[in-house]
Amino acid sequence: MKENDEMLYTKLDNYSEIFGLFTMFKSKLRNLKVILSNIDDIRERENSIINNWESSIKDINEKIDFIDEKIKPE
C-alpha cells in the first residue's frame, strides 16, 4: 500500500503544479483582454482624430476652390 500512497502524492504534486500554471494562464489571458481593450480604445481615438483631419482638409480644399474660382480672370 505504500507504493500506492507515493503515487497519490506524486499525482497531487503534479496537480498543484498544473493548477498553478493554469491559474497563471488565466491571469495572463485576463491581462491580454485588458491590453486588447486598450488597443481598441486607442484605435478608436486615432480614427476619430484622422476623421477630424480629413474633414478639416476637405473644408480647406473647398475654401481654396471657392477662392480660386473667385480670383480667376474672366
N, C-alpha and C positions, 0 to 999 in steps of 0.2 A: 504494500500500500504506500510505502514511502515514495516509490517511483512515480506513482500517480499524483501524489501531492506536489512533487517537484515540477511535474509537467503543468499542473494547475497554476503554480506560482509563476512559471515561465510565461504562460499564456496571459496571466494578469499583468505581468510586466510589459509584455508586448502590447496589451490593450491600453495600458496607461500611456505608453509612448505614442501609439496610434491615435488615441484620443487627444493627446496634447498636440500632435501635428494637425489633426482635424480642426481643433479649436483655433489654432494659428491660421489655418487655411481660411476658415470662416471670417476671422478678423481681417485678414488681408483682402478678402473678397468685399467686405463692407467698406474698407478703405478705397478700393478700386471704384466702387459705386459712387462714393463721395467725390473722388477725383473726376470721374466721368461727368457727374452732375456739374461740377465747377467748370469743366471744359465746355459743356453745353452753354452755361451761363455766359462765359467769355465769348463764345462764338455768336450768341445772340446779340451781345453788346457790340461786337465787331460789325455784325451785319447791319445793325441799326446805324452805326457811325458811317459805314460805307453807303448806306441808302441816303443818309443826310448829305453826304458829299456829292453823290450822284444828282440829287435834287438841286443842290446849290450850283453845280456845274451846268445843269440843264437851264436853270434860271439865268445864269450869267450868259450862256450861249444865246438864249432868247433875247436878252437885252442887247447883246452885241449885234445880233442880226437886225434888231429894230433900229439901232443907231446906224448900222451900215446902210440900211435901206433909206434912212433919212438924209444921210450925207452924200449919197451917190449923186453924181452930176446927172442932170436930165438930158 
